Amino acid sequence: MPIIDKVTPLSDYKLLVELINGQALVLNFESKLNSLRFNIIENKDIFKRVSTDGFSVLWNKGKLRVSLGEMIEMLQDIKTLFKVV
């Protein structure tokens, strides 16, 4: 059963991830842009074309995939945590 309902790109490389249980996460990917894995989303047009398969957020036709588990791990890093509602 999918867990992620919707993803919405926000300004400054933030991403709103809405879950099917009504909760939402806002993650800040800005600190990840300098890494080899995430450098593709430095292009704001690509960042804005985010999608989900219900289990992960995807960019570039799934070539960059961030699972919900990885997003939960990101929440432990104060630089990537923006808000959990």
Summary of the structure (lengths in Angstrom):
residues: 85
radius of gyration: 11.7
end to end distance: 21.7
largest distance: 33.4
contacts: 224
relative contact order: 0.23
helix: 24%
strand: 36%
